[in-house]
Amino acid sequence: MSWVEVVSLKDKCASNAYFSFNKGKTYTSKVGTQDTKGTYKIAYGILYSKSGGKLEIAVEINTLAIDSLSLTMRRSGNAEILTLVKR
């Protein structure tokens, strides 16, 4: 797993981020000490997620394979690439 800010190549806590996507279109995640759960959908190469009463988040899917998922996110105008590997 890796989570890298593209411009600076800074690691964004990859060892402290976990995601679980379930068949019922629900997910759970833990990033650092923050636990989140919600719903997700995939459409046209975009992963959409929504947690509780918060706004929906959309991230680009770079690759989706049987054992890995790579996403490009943009936070505060900076691109970040999150690559998840199935355990």
C-alpha positions in Angstrom: 0.0 0.0 0.0 1.2 3.5 -0.7 -0.3 7.0 -0.4 1.9 9.6 -2.1 1.5 13.3 -2.7 2.5 13.6 -6.4 4.3 17.0 -6.4 6.4 16.4 -3.2 6.5 12.6 -3.3 5.6 12.8 0.4 4.2 9.6 2.0 0.8 10.3 3.4 0.5 7.7 6.2 0.2 4.6 4.0 1.0 2.3 6.9 -2.0 3.7 8.9 -4.7 3.5 6.2 -7.1 0.6 5.8 -10.2 0.2 3.5 -12.7 -2.6 3.2 -15.2 -2.5 0.3 -18.1 -4.9 0.8 -20.5 -6.6 -1.7 -23.5 -4.7 -0.4 -21.9 -1.4 -1.6 -20.8 -0.4 1.9 -17.3 0.3 3.0 -15.3 0.9 6.2 -12.0 2.7 6.5 -9.5 3.7 9.1 -7.0 6.4 8.4 -4.8 7.0 11.4 -7.3 7.2 14.3 -10.3 8.2 12.2 -12.8 5.4 11.5 -15.4 5.9 8.7 -18.2 3.8 7.3 -20.6 4.5 4.5 -21.7 3.6 1.0 -19.9 3.5 -2.3 -20.6 3.2 -6.0 -18.4 2.9 -9.1 -19.4 4.6 -12.4 -17.4 5.7 -15.5 -14.0 5.1 -13.8 -14.9 7.1 -10.7 -15.3 5.7 -7.2 -18.0 7.7 -5.2 -18.2 7.4 -1.5 -20.6 8.9 1.1 -20.3 8.7 4.8 -23.2 9.7 7.1 -24.5 13.2 6.4 -21.3 14.3 4.7 -20.9 15.2 1.0 -20.2 12.6 -1.5 -16.5 12.2 -2.4 -15.4 11.3 -6.0 -11.9 9.9 -6.8 -10.5 8.7 -10.1 -9.8 5.0 -10.5 -6.3 4.5 -12.1 -6.3 0.7 -11.9 -8.8 -1.9 -10.5 -7.5 -5.4 -10.4 -8.4 -8.5 -8.5 -5.8 -7.8 -5.8 -5.2 -4.0 -6.0 -6.9 -0.6 -6.4 -5.1 2.6 -7.3 -6.9 6.0 -7.0 -6.0 9.6 -7.7 -7.5 12.1 -5.2 -7.2 15.9 -5.3 -7.1 17.6 -1.9 -6.6 21.3 -1.7 -5.5 21.2 -5.4 -2.8 18.7 -4.9 -2.9 15.3 -6.5 -2.4 12.2 -4.3 -2.2 8.6 -5.4 -3.5 5.9 -3.1 -2.7 2.4 -4.0 -4.4 -0.4 -1.9 -3.4 -4.0 -2.0 -5.8 -6.8 -0.9 -4.8 -8.9 2.1 
